[in-house]
Amino acid sequence: MILSRVKPAVVAETPVSISEKKKTKTKVPSLEEYLQQRDYLGAFTLLEFQRSIGEKEEHADLWIGYCAFHLGDYKRAMEEYKSLTMKPDCLAEVWVFLACALFFLGLYQEAEEAASKAPTSPLQNRLLFHLAHKFNDEKRLMGFHQNLEDVTEDQLSLASIHYMRSHYQEAIDIYKRLLLQNRDFLALKVYVALCYYKLDYYDVSQEVLAVYLQSMPDSTIALNLKACNHFRLYNGKAAEAELKNLIDISSCSFEFAKELIRHNLVVFRGGEGALQVLPPLIDVIPEARLNLVIYYLRQDDVQEAYNLIQDLVPTTPQEYILKGVVNAALGQEIGSRDHLKIAQQFFQLVGGSASECDTIPGRQCMASCFFLLRQFEDVLIYLNSVKGYFYNDDTFNFNYAQAKAALGNYKEAEEVFLLIQNEKIKNDYVYLSWLARCYIMNQRGRLAWELYLKMGTSSDSFSLLQLIANDCYKMGQFYYAAKAFDALEKLDPGSNYWEGKRGACVGVFQLILANKESKEILKEVLSLLRNSGNPQVEYIIRALRKWAKDNRVLLS
């Protein structure tokens, strides 16, 4: 086939095209052109090449450090700046550049030492401002805050501190004011979008972000945020599709983007690969620890989740909430009132705070707090206020139905229980026992009995049987009470279930006499009575047989 080709595969070059190529030979961009295009990898490669052949740009070492820093290769930037500080003619400002690289490597103590050797400057003040925040030194933080001026860089630094302290509205106000003064500072829209994301306004965040992405479609932070918005607004698949764009364009040397992508893919895929990806990222990406805790909770490994979070000092609402959830889960698992008390306090702290009290998570926290206190009227006040956001959420419906049932609203509780689709919840004893109780209280004892029949033999099935027997007896559904007491008597012959069974069988007879039960059931009642070895059985059977004979009811 190849030898039979007639049409040429490529166009032959003519002398004209060769000469034209020489004229239009691509010119290598200059360092300044690379930097203007934000092509830090190109600039870095050019500087490295020039260094290797001995054609160094002026301040080439400084520029290499600068490019490495902007590529997210803080280790290389640190090495470049450190080597410069060892030279006798080193510029004093290099110490603050070194301190910045150390700061981004998480070496905060070393960063502070390096910054102290630099001359006083706005950059040094901003860095020390952030270090004071990292060290939780409020006094020094306020001191450096007072040194900030009404210039763009200082105001951006102040806004970032507001952001990290969860003061998102204050940060938005600063960014919007700066945008009014500098309409071409498009990157500020990403910061505004980040704040709206943190405030749970995902649709607003997406609108603000779209403006920036029109100009900078390859921005790592913006594309990642867009994916996160899609995750919140839609689902993990939609988010992963957005993240694919970021994977396709991210630079091979951009380590920060790689870590971010790997972390977020685990979240978007519902925890797939969590144990391989997340542990090395703990304390690198702030959310990695929290997401690993969530993974352990979903795997029912509550103790491992607790081990990972017990030493974490919470500073954000999310950390307080997660610590509360873990303590609540552990308290319920091991029966510890102390852990439940800690959980209740964490939930109350978040739900009662000025910044969170009117948010959806804040109201859920107050509902959880009152749930642990067993104040179900208050639980429903808070859950009703956010119900519209969770119509198809099985976990929400599970808690909502329990609160309804605890207050005796069994009809509504049954309807909500039946909305739940999650198989794990539907097989949980708490779900089965509450649903059985709702059925019985709604005069549908047959459905409660069917729930028991579907369960395997276990301690949970025995407990459900006791619930059915006692609740059916209490509600006058004596037929299913008798069946349940009979089953209990077989499982535990030593216990005194005979009295309950005897009362239920007589109760069925009373209902037959009142024409509220079918006479045909009497045959099965006799069969249940014969299963007992109690001497009273024969006396009761004789009385029932006599009535049946007098009323022409067939028992055979």
Secondary structure, 3 states (H helix, E strand, C coil): CCCCCCCCCCCCCCHHHHHHHHHCCCCCCCHHHHHHCCCHHHHHHHHHHHHHHCCCCCCHHHHHHHHHHHCCCHHHHHHHHHHHHCCCCCCCCHHHHHHHHHHHCCCHHHHHHHHHCCCCCHHHHHHHHHHHHHCCCHHHHHHHHHHCCCCHHHHHHHHHHHHHCCCHHHHHHHHHHHHHHCCCCCHHHHHHHHHHHHCCCHHHHHHHHHHHHHHCCCCHHHHHHHHHHHHHHCCHHHHHHHHHHHHHHCCCCCHHHHHHHHHHHHHHCCCCCHHHHHHHHCCCCHHHHHHHHHHHHHCCCHHHHHHHHCCCCCCCHHHHHHHHHHHHHHHHHHCCHHHHHHHHHHHHHHHCCCCCCCCHHHHHHHHHHHHHCCCHHHHHHHHHHHHHHCCCCHHHHHHHHHHHHHCCCHHHHHHHHCCCCCHHHHCCHHHHHHHHHHHHHCCCHHHHHHHHHHCCCCHHHHHHHHHHHHHHHHCCCHHHHHHHHHHHHHHCCCCCCHHHHHHHHHHHHHHHHCCCCCCCHHHHHHHHHHCCCCCHHHHHHHHHHHHHHHCCCCCC
